[in-house]
Amino acid sequence: MQLSRLVLRNFRNIEAAEIAWSPALTVLVGRNGQGKTNVLEAASLAVSRQALRAKSERELTRFGTDGYHLAATLTGEGGEEQSATRSVWLHPPRRKVAGPEMPVVTFSPDDLAVVKGSPDGRREFFDRMLNQLFARYRREWSRYQRAVAQRNRAIKEDQADAVLQGFEPLLAESGAYCWQQRAWLVHELGPLVVAVYQTLAPSEAPQLALVPGGSDVVLDRGGLESLLDRTRAQDRRRGATSVGPHRDDVRLLVTGVDGRLLSQGQQRTLVLALHLASRRLLERELGVRPLLVLDDVLSELDSARRHALLEVVTAVGQQSIVTDVTDVSTVDGRDARGVWPLAAWRYRVADGRISALDPIP
């Protein structure tokens, strides 16, 4: 399945647009702040129902309007077409979502926080993947977060042990499931990250390891419930639940160096390797090749890594969308003849308006 067409109405700074997507590589060119990332967010939201940046529908709605509409045409291997739509109204608040979903792997400069930032960003990266892989994970992680919040509130209110104990069976059941799924993901993703990273930087070797929150190992339901019981007095002193997957981290290293201490180029390469490895894992597990969405991916990569990356994202059968801020006459990534690989379809984005730079087949 591939994204073949996208219609946008009143989405962020885009009043109206209709875009045909290449089955291989589509390039969006334009200066910063013109709307390139908005187009990527619309594509991701329409086909996977996951926003790249927004926390509310109001953020996604064009200023001065009362809602937005997205319609994606998805084309199967046999040429059959399906429509995925998302319509949102702000007054009164309503949302209508219909049609199939397809997996999407996205990269944006903000994703460097996965390497450089706090454990929150790393947990969020792995949770996004698990949400696409397992419908149950989304439900269990939501249940777990609610149980932790309720237990923390009871701790802050100095409620009796019996009240705290009332939340712990649910917290242990959902928490153990999430723990086990994260451990599986890190185990499965690790070799793929190494393989992808070394196509971009052959002399360097990354490593991934899950660091369970507040425990030496990933526990089952009984083990987590027992640990919660043993740490209850400690949690009262600290004012919050101190053990469980809400405190996990994933250690990221390259040739033994902590990811936070790497150069900008190495950090970007590591984050890209995580995303490209995620694409491979999603395809293996779901049987569908994800749409690859890469925002401002070429900056701060040297020429060798840039060309190696383009070879990966233009692999046969892979549909990719790439943005670049360079003027179209000198777009990074062209080959020695100055031609994009696979006859990429190119669009210019300027002030929310989208225009084709070449005749689109």
Beta strands, then each sheet from edge to edge (+ up, - down):
strand 1: 2-11
strand 2: 14-20
strand 3: 25-29
strand 4: 67-75
strand 5: 81-89
strand 6: 94-98
strand 7: 104-107
strand 8: 206-211
strand 9: 249-254
strand 10: 257-258
strand 11: 291-294
strand 12: 320-324
strand 13: 345-350
strand 14: 353-356
sheet 1: 2+ 1- 4+ 5- 6+
sheet 2: 7+ 11+ 12+ 3+ 13+ 14-
sheet 3: 8+ 9- 10+
end
